[in-house]
Amino acid sequence: MTPSQKYLTKLGLKDTDINEPASENIQPAEQENSRRSFFKKSAMGGIALGSAFLFSPVEELVAQSTQKVSRYGAPSDLKITDMRYCLTAVMGGTAIIRIDTNQGIYGLGEVRDASDVRYALMLKSRILDKNPCNVEQIFKSIKQFGGQARQGGGVCAVEMALWDICGKAYNVPCWQLLGGRYRDKIRMYADTPEAESPEEQKKLIKFRIEDQGYTWLKMDVSIGELKGKKDSLVNGKFWENDKGSLAQWGDQSNYMSYGNTLHPFTQIQLTDKGLEELQKIVENVRGMVGYEIPLSTDHYGHFDYNNGIRLGKALEKYRLAWLEDIVSWEYTDQWKAMTAALETPTLTGEDIYLLKNFKPLIDARAVDIIHPDLATSGGLLETKRIGDYAEEYGIAMAMHQAGTPVSFMANVHCAAATQNFLALEHHSVDVPWWESLVKTTDGRKLITKGFANLPLTAPGLGVELNEEVLKQHLHPSDKTYFEPTTQWNDKRSHDRIFS
């Protein structure tokens, strides 16, 4: 009798109790009852279970711990056969990719908002015929093709889809594959709604808090709000566009425009009058929201860290949850100087790709909170690693998210599995069709009163596309819907980055 047979005898089990191969003919209820029976008997023989694991070889331990996992397929025989996409209208153009396999299991991923889907498509030739359950191996082979901000979108989309496939193959949620969960629901933060009058804004904020149930809000405090206010800025007029605005986005053609010029190089300064005007904006919202709700701020405009410190000090009495992206993320020393000078927590990270690029900020304790966007930072596992690394330094993690429900759910699983998580951004809270782009596979609601509901049993990401709704909200520039992408099948370069 083998050690594993002796172990089973102690538990009152036979080989057939745990060695039956997965079959498409086995109904989920039968699989669940069988699994419950196994774990019930395992619990009754708890001492035997522990001792058997303690003295078993590694191979036998792994076999014993995974034999009874209910699978939808044969994970070791999975191969990637295709990658296709559709371009949604979310955030002006956000692509969802689908990676198919030889067993009919597919995975969903998302290329970050406002990113080019070709960042993902060029990876197709690098992943075809590979086993999608080897997530880390594939990620390490393709991460060289990612970069900061939207350039990381393709690698992250593939990584999301691989975890979705892996979870479906092993019939477990993605959070379980990341090591388990710390929480069953995920706190979210939303933008404060804007209105034409304080009275109307107060109604909208009341709706956001009481009806929609959000317990954390964020607002913009941009120097763009100072338009037309005389003597509020120094050197601002020089940077205005032809409409008289300081436009942070939209001017792709002019490399030296205000929006395309890094913060330290505009030499725009805030006057005392300008600071007073921005104080009034925050004071107005804080008065509507109250002090029980954390209130974060963002999008200040392009000025240097000296003015960032001045603005931060002017807003300290409002006890803001954080000051976000005052200057660009790569200026570690400037972030450290601001963090040391201010009582309000500092935060950055939505454009940082990979843990290695977060490390300088974390090692120097240059910020109080990190803020990865999972669709840029490297996907689920890399983002969890970023959070875990920050936790060792006493640094919390909030998560930036402005995509479709696909990347939203990837964030939800990662947030559940990361201890130092604070809150997840929901950027499409007022888009009426956003939630209906997907269907949850376990019947739960996607969001309840400002909290995302974690799939506790649904495998993978726990969502499927709602094709009827999705087809109604494709981007006008590309109405194709998961059409063949055979032109991306062939690899045309030698990718190794060492001799």
C-alpha positions as CSV (number, residue, x, y, z in Angstrom):
1,M,0.0,0.0,0.0
2,T,1.4,3.4,-1.0
3,P,1.6,6.3,1.4
4,S,-1.2,8.0,-0.4
5,Q,-3.4,4.9,-0.1
6,K,-2.6,4.6,3.6
7,Y,-3.6,8.3,4.0
8,L,-6.9,7.7,2.2
9,T,-7.6,4.7,4.4
10,K,-7.2,6.8,7.5
11,L,-9.8,9.2,6.1
12,G,-12.2,6.4,5.1
13,L,-11.7,7.2,1.4
14,K,-10.9,5.1,-1.7
15,D,-8.7,6.1,-4.7
16,T,-11.9,6.5,-6.8
17,D,-13.2,9.2,-4.3
18,I,-10.5,11.7,-5.4
19,N,-9.0,10.3,-8.6
20,E,-12.0,10.5,-10.9
21,P,-11.1,12.6,-14.0
22,A,-13.1,15.7,-14.6
23,S,-15.9,15.2,-17.1
24,E,-18.1,17.5,-18.9
25,N,-20.9,15.1,-18.0
26,I,-20.6,15.6,-14.3
27,Q,-23.1,18.2,-13.2
28,P,-21.8,21.1,-11.0
29,A,-24.1,20.0,-8.1
30,E,-22.6,16.5,-8.2
31,Q,-19.1,17.9,-8.3
32,E,-19.9,20.2,-5.3
33,N,-21.4,17.4,-3.3
34,S,-18.4,15.2,-4.0
35,R,-16.1,18.0,-3.0
36,R,-18.0,18.7,0.2
37,S,-17.8,15.0,1.1
38,F,-14.1,14.9,0.6
39,F,-13.4,18.0,2.7
40,K,-15.9,16.8,5.4
41,K,-14.0,13.5,5.7
42,S,-10.7,15.4,5.6
43,A,-11.8,17.6,8.5
44,M,-12.9,14.5,10.5
45,G,-9.4,13.1,10.0
46,G,-7.6,16.4,10.6
47,I,-4.7,14.9,12.4
48,A,-4.2,12.3,9.7
49,L,-4.4,15.1,7.1
50,G,-1.7,17.1,8.8
51,S,0.6,14.2,9.4
52,A,0.2,12.9,5.9
53,F,1.1,16.3,4.4
54,L,4.0,16.7,6.8
55,F,5.8,13.5,5.9
56,S,4.8,13.2,2.2
57,P,7.2,14.1,-0.7
58,V,6.5,17.4,-2.4
59,E,5.0,15.7,-5.4
60,E,2.6,13.7,-3.3
61,L,1.6,16.7,-1.3
62,V,0.8,18.6,-4.5
63,A,-1.1,15.7,-5.9
64,Q,-3.2,15.2,-2.7
65,S,-4.0,18.9,-2.4
66,T,-5.1,19.3,-6.0
67,Q,-6.7,15.9,-7.0
68,K,-10.1,16.9,-5.9
69,V,-10.1,20.4,-7.5
70,S,-13.1,20.5,-9.8
71,R,-11.9,21.4,-13.3
72,Y,-13.7,22.6,-16.4
73,G,-10.9,21.2,-18.5
74,A,-7.5,19.5,-18.4
75,P,-5.2,22.4,-17.4
76,S,-2.0,20.6,-18.3
77,D,-3.2,20.1,-21.9
78,L,-4.4,23.6,-22.5
79,K,-3.0,25.6,-25.4
80,I,-3.6,29.1,-26.6
81,T,-5.2,29.1,-30.1
82,D,-6.3,32.7,-30.8
83,M,-6.6,36.3,-29.7
84,R,-9.3,38.6,-30.8
85,Y,-10.7,42.0,-29.7
86,C,-13.5,44.5,-29.7
87,L,-13.1,48.2,-29.1
88,T,-15.7,49.6,-26.7
89,A,-16.8,53.2,-26.3
90,V,-15.8,53.3,-22.6
91,M,-13.5,56.3,-21.9
92,G,-13.3,57.2,-25.6
93,G,-12.0,53.8,-26.7
94,T,-11.1,50.9,-24.5
95,A,-10.4,47.5,-26.0
96,I,-11.4,44.1,-24.6
97,I,-9.4,41.1,-25.8
98,R,-10.4,37.4,-25.8
99,I,-7.8,34.7,-25.7
100,D,-9.1,31.3,-26.9
101,T,-7.8,27.8,-26.1
102,N,-8.0,24.3,-27.6
103,Q,-10.5,23.2,-24.9
104,G,-13.1,25.9,-25.5
105,I,-12.1,27.8,-22.4
106,Y,-11.4,31.5,-23.1
107,G,-10.1,34.4,-21.0
108,L,-11.0,38.1,-21.1
109,G,-8.6,41.0,-20.7
110,E,-8.5,44.7,-21.3
111,V,-6.1,47.1,-22.9
112,R,-6.0,50.2,-20.7
113,D,-8.3,53.1,-21.5
114,A,-7.2,55.3,-24.4
115,S,-4.5,52.8,-25.3
116,D,-3.9,51.2,-28.7
117,V,-5.2,47.6,-29.0
118,R,-2.1,46.8,-31.1
119,Y,-0.1,46.8,-28.0
120,A,-1.9,43.5,-27.2
121,L,-2.2,42.2,-30.8
122,M,1.5,42.2,-31.4
123,L,1.9,39.8,-28.5
124,K,-0.4,37.2,-30.1
125,S,2.5,35.6,-32.0
126,R,4.5,35.3,-28.7
127,I,1.8,33.4,-26.9
128,L,0.2,31.1,-29.5
129,D,0.4,27.3,-28.6
130,K,1.6,28.1,-25.0
131,N,-0.2,26.8,-22.0
132,P,-2.1,29.8,-20.6
133,C,-1.9,28.4,-17.0
134,N,1.8,29.1,-17.0
135,V,0.9,32.7,-16.3
136,E,4.2,33.9,-14.8
137,Q,6.4,32.3,-17.4
138,I,4.4,33.9,-20.2
139,F,4.3,37.2,-18.4
140,K,8.1,37.2,-18.1
141,S,8.5,36.5,-21.8
142,I,6.3,39.4,-22.9
143,K,6.8,42.0,-20.3
144,Q,9.7,43.4,-22.3
145,F,7.1,44.7,-24.8
146,G,5.3,46.8,-22.2
147,G,6.1,50.3,-20.9
148,Q,4.9,53.1,-18.7
149,A,1.3,54.4,-18.9
150,R,-0.7,53.1,-21.9
151,Q,2.3,51.3,-23.3
152,G,1.7,48.6,-20.6
153,G,-1.8,48.0,-21.7
154,G,-1.1,45.1,-24.0
155,V,0.9,43.0,-21.6
156,C,-1.6,43.7,-18.8
157,A,-4.5,42.7,-21.0
158,V,-2.9,39.4,-21.8
159,E,-2.0,38.7,-18.1
160,M,-5.7,39.4,-17.1
161,A,-7.0,37.0,-19.7
162,L,-4.5,34.3,-18.7
163,W,-5.7,34.4,-15.1
164,D,-9.3,34.3,-16.2
165,I,-8.5,31.1,-18.2
166,C,-6.5,29.6,-15.3
167,G,-9.3,30.2,-12.9
168,K,-11.9,28.6,-15.2
169,A,-9.6,25.6,-15.9
170,Y,-9.2,24.9,-12.1
171,N,-12.7,26.2,-11.3
172,V,-11.6,28.7,-8.7
173,P,-11.8,32.5,-8.5
174,C,-8.7,34.5,-9.5
175,W,-8.3,35.8,-5.9
176,Q,-7.8,32.2,-4.8
177,L,-5.0,31.8,-7.3
178,L,-3.4,34.9,-5.8
179,G,-3.2,33.4,-2.3
180,G,-6.7,33.9,-0.9
181,R,-8.8,36.9,0.1
182,Y,-8.7,39.5,2.9
183,R,-12.2,40.9,2.2
184,D,-15.4,39.8,0.6
185,K,-16.4,43.2,-0.8
186,I,-14.3,46.0,-2.2
187,R,-14.6,49.6,-1.2
188,M,-14.7,52.1,-4.1
189,Y,-14.2,55.8,-4.6
190,A,-16.0,57.9,-7.2
191,D,-15.6,61.5,-8.5
192,T,-17.7,64.2,-7.0
193,P,-20.3,65.2,-9.6
194,E,-20.1,68.7,-11.0
195,A,-23.0,71.0,-11.6
196,E,-23.8,74.6,-12.8
197,S,-24.7,75.8,-9.3
198,P,-23.8,74.9,-5.7
199,E,-27.4,73.9,-5.0
200,E,-27.5,71.5,-7.9
201,Q,-24.1,70.1,-6.9
202,K,-25.3,69.5,-3.4
203,K,-28.2,67.4,-4.7
204,L,-25.8,65.4,-6.9
205,I,-23.4,64.7,-4.0
206,K,-26.3,63.7,-1.8
207,F,-27.3,61.3,-4.5
208,R,-23.7,59.9,-4.8
209,I,-23.5,59.3,-1.0
210,E,-27.0,58.3,0.0
211,D,-28.5,56.7,-3.1
212,Q,-25.4,55.3,-4.8
213,G,-23.8,54.5,-1.4
214,Y,-20.2,55.7,-2.0
215,T,-18.1,56.2,1.1
216,W,-15.1,57.7,-0.5
217,L,-15.0,60.6,-3.0
218,K,-12.4,62.4,-5.2
219,M,-12.5,65.8,-6.8
220,D,-10.3,67.8,-9.2
221,V,-8.6,71.0,-8.0
222,S,-7.2,72.2,-11.3
223,I,-5.6,75.6,-12.1
224,G,-7.8,75.4,-15.1
225,E,-10.6,76.5,-12.7
226,L,-8.7,79.8,-12.4
227,K,-9.5,80.8,-16.0
228,G,-10.5,84.5,-16.2
229,K,-9.5,85.2,-12.6
230,K,-7.0,88.0,-12.8
231,D,-3.7,87.7,-10.9
232,S,-4.3,84.1,-9.8
233,L,-1.4,82.7,-11.9
234,V,2.1,83.7,-12.9
235,N,3.0,82.8,-16.5
236,G,-0.3,81.0,-17.2
237,K,-1.3,83.1,-20.2
238,F,1.7,81.9,-22.2
239,W,0.5,78.3,-22.0
240,E,-3.1,78.8,-22.9
241,N,-4.5,77.2,-26.1
242,D,-6.4,79.0,-28.8
243,K,-9.6,78.8,-26.6
244,G,-7.9,80.5,-23.7
245,S,-7.7,77.2,-21.6
246,L,-4.9,75.3,-19.9
247,A,-5.8,72.0,-21.6
248,Q,-4.2,69.0,-19.9
249,W,-5.4,66.6,-22.6
250,G,-6.3,66.5,-26.3
251,D,-3.4,68.3,-28.0
252,Q,-1.5,65.4,-29.4
253,S,0.0,67.3,-32.4
254,N,1.9,69.9,-30.5
255,Y,4.8,68.3,-28.6
256,M,5.6,71.6,-26.7
257,S,2.0,72.3,-25.7
258,Y,1.0,72.9,-22.1
259,G,-0.5,69.4,-21.7
260,N,2.6,67.7,-23.2
261,T,5.1,69.7,-21.0
262,L,6.3,68.0,-17.8
263,H,5.3,69.8,-14.6
264,P,8.7,71.3,-13.6
265,F,9.2,72.9,-17.1
266,T,6.2,75.2,-17.3
267,Q,7.2,77.6,-14.5
268,I,3.6,78.4,-13.9
269,Q,3.2,79.7,-10.3
270,L,0.2,80.1,-8.1
271,T,-0.4,83.5,-6.5
272,D,-2.0,83.9,-3.0
273,K,-5.2,84.9,-4.8
274,G,-5.0,81.7,-6.9
275,L,-4.5,79.6,-3.7
276,E,-7.5,81.3,-2.1
277,E,-9.7,80.5,-5.1
278,L,-8.7,76.8,-5.1
279,Q,-9.3,76.7,-1.3
280,K,-12.9,77.9,-1.9
281,I,-13.5,75.1,-4.3
282,V,-12.4,72.4,-1.8
283,E,-14.1,74.1,1.1
284,N,-17.4,74.1,-0.9
285,V,-17.2,70.4,-1.6
286,R,-16.0,69.5,1.9
287,G,-18.9,71.4,3.3
288,M,-21.3,69.4,1.2
289,V,-19.7,66.0,1.9
290,G,-18.9,66.5,5.5
291,Y,-15.9,64.9,7.4
292,E,-17.1,61.3,7.7
293,I,-16.3,60.8,3.9
294,P,-12.7,60.6,2.8
295,L,-12.1,63.3,0.1
296,S,-9.2,62.9,-2.3
297,T,-7.9,65.5,-4.8
298,D,-6.4,65.2,-8.3
299,H,-5.6,67.0,-11.6
300,Y,-4.0,70.2,-10.3
301,G,-2.3,71.2,-13.5
302,H,1.3,71.4,-14.6
303,F,3.4,73.3,-12.1
304,D,6.5,72.4,-10.1
305,Y,6.7,70.8,-6.6
306,N,7.4,74.1,-4.9
307,N,3.9,75.2,-5.9
308,G,2.6,71.8,-5.0
309,I,3.8,72.3,-1.5
310,R,2.2,75.7,-1.3
311,L,-1.1,74.3,-2.6
312,G,-0.9,71.3,-0.2
313,K,-0.4,73.5,2.8
314,A,-3.3,75.8,1.8
315,L,-5.6,72.7,1.7
316,E,-4.3,70.9,4.8
317,K,-7.2,72.1,7.1
318,Y,-9.7,70.2,5.0
319,R,-8.0,66.8,6.0
320,L,-7.9,65.4,2.4
321,A,-7.4,61.7,2.0
322,W,-4.5,62.3,-0.5
323,L,-2.9,64.7,-3.0
324,E,-2.6,62.8,-6.3
325,D,0.0,63.2,-9.0
326,I,1.1,66.7,-8.1
327,V,4.2,66.1,-10.3
328,S,5.2,63.2,-12.6
329,W,5.8,59.9,-10.8
330,E,9.5,59.5,-11.8
331,Y,10.7,62.4,-9.7
332,T,11.4,60.5,-6.5
333,D,13.4,63.2,-4.8
334,Q,10.7,65.8,-5.4
335,W,8.0,63.5,-4.1
336,K,10.1,62.8,-1.0
337,A,10.4,66.6,-0.4
338,M,6.7,67.2,-0.8
339,T,5.8,64.3,1.5
340,A,8.1,65.6,4.1
341,A,6.7,69.1,3.9
342,L,3.0,68.2,4.0
343,E,0.7,66.6,6.5
344,T,-1.8,65.5,3.8
345,P,-0.9,62.0,2.4
346,T,0.8,62.1,-1.0
347,L,0.0,59.5,-3.8
348,T,1.1,58.6,-7.3
349,G,1.5,55.5,-9.5
350,E,-1.2,55.2,-12.1
351,D,1.3,55.4,-14.9
352,I,4.0,53.2,-13.5
353,Y,4.8,49.8,-15.1
354,L,6.1,46.9,-13.0
355,L,7.2,46.6,-9.4
356,K,10.8,47.6,-10.3
357,N,9.7,51.1,-11.2
358,F,7.6,51.4,-8.0
359,K,10.6,50.5,-5.9
360,P,12.5,53.8,-5.9
361,L,9.4,55.6,-4.5
362,I,8.7,52.9,-1.9
363,D,12.3,52.4,-0.9
364,A,12.7,56.1,-0.3
365,R,9.3,56.4,1.4
366,A,8.7,59.2,-1.0
367,V,4.9,58.8,-1.0
368,D,2.4,57.8,1.6
369,I,0.2,55.8,-0.7
370,I,0.9,54.0,-4.0
371,H,-1.7,54.1,-6.7
372,P,-1.2,51.5,-9.4
373,D,-3.5,51.0,-12.4
374,L,-3.6,47.3,-12.9
375,A,-4.0,47.7,-16.6
376,T,-0.6,49.4,-16.6
377,S,1.3,48.1,-13.6
378,G,1.6,44.6,-14.9
379,G,-1.7,42.8,-14.2
380,L,-3.1,41.0,-11.2
381,L,0.0,39.2,-9.8
382,E,2.5,42.0,-10.4
383,T,0.1,44.5,-8.8
384,K,-0.4,42.3,-5.8
385,R,3.4,42.1,-5.5
386,I,3.6,45.9,-5.7
387,G,1.0,46.1,-2.9
388,D,2.9,43.5,-0.8
389,Y,6.2,45.3,-1.2
390,A,4.7,48.7,-0.2
391,E,3.1,47.0,2.8
392,E,6.5,46.1,4.2
393,Y,7.3,49.8,4.3
394,G,4.1,50.8,5.9
395,I,2.7,52.3,2.7
396,A,-0.9,51.8,1.7
397,M,-2.3,51.0,-1.7
398,A,-5.3,52.6,-3.5
399,M,-6.0,51.5,-7.1
400,H,-6.7,53.5,-10.2
401,Q,-9.2,52.1,-12.6
402,A,-11.0,53.8,-15.6
403,G,-11.9,50.9,-17.9
404,T,-14.7,48.4,-18.6
405,P,-16.1,45.9,-16.2
406,V,-13.4,43.4,-17.3
407,S,-10.4,45.3,-15.9
408,F,-12.7,46.4,-13.1
409,M,-13.1,42.8,-12.0
410,A,-9.4,42.1,-12.4
411,N,-8.9,44.9,-9.9
412,V,-11.5,43.5,-7.6
413,H,-9.8,40.2,-7.3
414,C,-6.4,41.8,-6.8
415,A,-7.8,44.2,-4.1
416,A,-9.4,41.3,-2.3
417,A,-6.0,39.5,-2.1
418,T,-3.9,42.5,-1.0
419,Q,-3.9,43.4,2.7
420,N,-2.9,47.1,2.5
421,F,-5.6,48.0,0.0
422,L,-7.7,51.2,0.7
423,A,-10.1,51.9,-2.2
424,L,-10.7,51.2,-5.9
425,E,-11.6,53.9,-8.4
426,H,-14.8,53.6,-10.4
427,H,-14.6,56.1,-13.2
428,S,-17.9,55.2,-15.0
429,V,-20.3,55.5,-12.1
430,D,-22.7,57.7,-14.0
431,V,-22.6,55.7,-17.3
432,P,-26.0,54.0,-17.4
433,W,-25.0,51.0,-19.6
434,W,-21.5,50.4,-18.1
435,E,-22.5,47.6,-15.7
436,S,-24.6,45.8,-18.3
437,L,-21.6,45.3,-20.6
438,V,-21.1,42.0,-18.7
439,K,-23.1,39.3,-16.9
440,T,-21.8,37.8,-13.6
441,T,-21.5,34.1,-13.8
442,D,-22.8,33.5,-10.3
443,G,-25.8,35.8,-10.5
444,R,-24.5,38.4,-8.1
445,K,-24.7,42.2,-8.6
446,L,-21.5,43.8,-9.8
447,I,-21.8,46.7,-7.4
448,T,-23.9,47.3,-4.3
449,K,-24.0,50.7,-2.6
450,G,-20.5,51.8,-3.4
451,F,-18.9,48.4,-2.9
452,A,-17.9,45.8,-5.5
453,N,-19.1,42.3,-4.8
454,L,-16.3,39.7,-4.8
455,P,-17.1,36.4,-6.6
456,L,-16.8,33.9,-3.8
457,T,-17.2,30.8,-6.0
458,A,-17.4,31.9,-9.6
459,P,-14.3,30.7,-11.5
460,G,-11.8,33.1,-13.1
461,L,-12.8,36.8,-13.2
462,G,-16.4,35.8,-12.7
463,V,-17.9,37.7,-15.6
464,E,-19.0,37.0,-19.2
465,L,-19.6,39.5,-21.9
466,N,-23.2,40.7,-22.6
467,E,-22.9,40.6,-26.3
468,E,-26.2,42.4,-27.1
469,V,-25.3,45.4,-25.0
470,L,-21.6,45.4,-25.9
471,K,-22.4,45.6,-29.6
472,Q,-24.5,48.7,-28.9
473,H,-21.5,50.4,-27.4
474,L,-18.6,49.8,-29.7
475,H,-16.4,52.7,-30.6
476,P,-17.4,54.4,-33.8
477,S,-13.8,54.1,-35.2
478,D,-13.9,50.3,-35.1
479,K,-17.2,48.4,-35.2
480,T,-15.7,45.0,-35.7
481,Y,-16.6,42.4,-33.1
482,F,-14.0,39.7,-32.3
483,E,-13.1,39.3,-35.9
484,P,-10.2,37.0,-36.9
485,T,-6.7,38.5,-36.4
486,T,-4.6,36.1,-38.4
487,Q,-2.3,39.0,-39.6
488,W,-0.9,38.9,-36.0
489,N,-0.1,35.2,-36.0
490,D,3.5,35.3,-37.2
491,K,6.5,36.3,-35.1
492,R,9.0,38.3,-37.1
493,S,11.8,39.0,-34.7
494,H,14.3,37.5,-32.3
495,D,13.0,38.7,-28.9
496,R,15.8,37.7,-26.5
497,I,17.2,40.7,-24.8
498,F,20.6,39.2,-23.9
499,S,23.5,37.7,-25.9
